[in-house]
Amino acid sequence: MKHVATWQVIEPATLDALLVTLRDTRWSWTADEVPDLANRLGWSLVEMIEGKGAVADASWGVNDNQVMLSFTGDQVNDVSMRVTDTALPESAQSQAFTQDAFADVTAAATRLFGPPTHRLKGDQPEVRWRGDDTTISITNTGPAVTIDWATNDYQDHWDEVLGVWE
C-alpha cells in the first residue's frame, strides 16, 4: 500500500489476513461474543456500551479506535473498520491518498474474493462481496477508507431505507 504525506494505510499482509479472517469467521453476531471475536482478531476492546455497540483498537498503525461495532440490543449488526488514517484537511493530496488506498484495498479483496457482487459509484464509492450470511463492503468515505462487515439482513435493511440500489 502507498503512504502519502503523513497518512497511513493498513499494511498489505495485515489487510490480507483481515479479509481472509472476515470471510472465514462464523459467529453468532451477539454482544456476548464480541470479546472473543476481538481476541481472535487481535483487537483490544476499548469500550462496550450495553445495547449500543463497542469500540476496539486493532493496532494497524492507523489512527486509534479503528473498529466500531453497532448493536441493537444484544444483536451485533455491523463491524466498521477504518483501514486508513483520516486524511484531513480535505485537499487534492488527501483525495489522492484515499482514492489510491481505496483502489489498493479493493484490489486486495478482489484478489482474495473474486469480483465484487455490487459496485456503487458516486461521491463515496463502495464495492461489496455478499456471502450467504454476511456482506463485506469497502467504502471511500472521503477522508478515509473503511471495511464494513455486516449481516445480510442489516445490510438489506439499510439499503432499503437509503434507497441505495434503486
N, C-alpha and C positions, 0 to 999 in steps of 0.2 A: 504494500500500500504506500501511497505517496504521503510525504509530510510537507505541508506548505506553511510558511511563516512559522508561528509557534503552535499551530493547531495540530493535534494528534488524532490518529485513527487506529483502531484495533489492529494488532499485528496479524499478518496473513495466517500463520499457523494457529493462532488463538481463535481467529474467525472461523477457520475450517472446523476446528474442534467444537466450537459453539454450535455451528449449524448442524453438524452431524449429531451432536447430543440432542438438540431440539427435535430433529427428525426422528430419532430413535427412542426418545424417552416417552414412556407411558406412565401416567399417574392419575390420581382421582380428581385433580383440579379442585381440591378442598383446601381451606386455610390451614387445617391441621397438618397437612403435608408440606407446607411451604418451607419450614426449617430443614426438612430432609432434602427437598428439592434444591434449596440453596447450598446445602452441604455437597450434594452430588455435583453441582455445577461450579463449586469452588467460590461461591459468593459469601460475603459477610452480611448478615441481616443487620441493618441499621435501625429499623423501626418497623413494628407491626401495629396497625391500628385496627382493632377488632371491628369486623364487619365492613371495613372500608378498603384496606389494602396494606401494602408493605413496600419498604424501600430497602434496596441492597446495594452494596458496593462490590463490583465484580473485579476490581484491580486490573483493569485492562490498559492502564496508562493514559486514560482519558479522564475528563473531569469527574469529581466524586459523584456517588449515588447514580450510577448509570442505569440501574434496574428499578422499575416501578411495577408493582403488581396491583391490579384493581380487583376488588372483591364486591360481590353483592351478598351480604350476609356471610355465610360460610363458603360460598362458591367463588373460586378464582375464575375470573373472566378472561383476563388478558395479562400478559407479561410484556412490558415495553422496555427494550434495551437500547440505550444510546451508545452507538459504537464509534462516535467521533466526539471530539471536543465541540462545544457550542461556539461556532465561528462568528463572533461579533466584534466590532460593529459590522453591519452589512456593507459590503463593498464588492468591487469586481473580484478582488483576491479571495474574499470569503466565499463568494458564489462559485468561483472556480474550484476551491477546495471541496465544497460539499458536492458539486457535480462530479468531480473526479472520484471522491470517496464513494458516492452512490454507485457510479459505474463499476468501481472495483469490487464493492460488496456484492452487487448484483451478479457480476461475472463469477465470483467465487460460489455463490449459491446456485447459479445455473450449471456450473461445472459439477457440483455435488448432487443437485436435484433434477437436472434436466431443465427444459424450457419452462418459464413461468406459466401458470394456469390462467392468470389475469394480469393485465397491464392497465394502469391508469396514468394518462398524461396530464399535463397542466402545471400549475404553479408548484404543486407538491407531488411530483411523480412517485408512483408506487408500483411495485411488482409483487405478485403473490404466488405462493405454492400451496394449493389446497389439498390436504390429505383426507383420509376417511373421517377423522375426528377433529383435526386442528388445521389452522391456516398459519403459515409463516409469511409475513409481509416485510418488505424493505421499503422505506419511505425517505425521500429527501424532503425534510420539513422546512428547508430554507437555511436555518442556522446550524442544522445538524442532520445526521443520518441515523435512523432508528430501525431496529428489527422488532417486529411485534409477533408474538406467538399467542394465538387466541383459539378458544373453542370455536368450532364452525357455527354453532348456534349464536354465540355472542357476536361473531363477525357478521353473520347474516342479519341479525337484528340491527346493528349499526349501519350496515349498507342500506337496509330498507329505510331507516329513519333519515339518513342523509341523502338518499337517492343516488348513491354512488354509481351504480352500474346501469342507470336508466339512459 
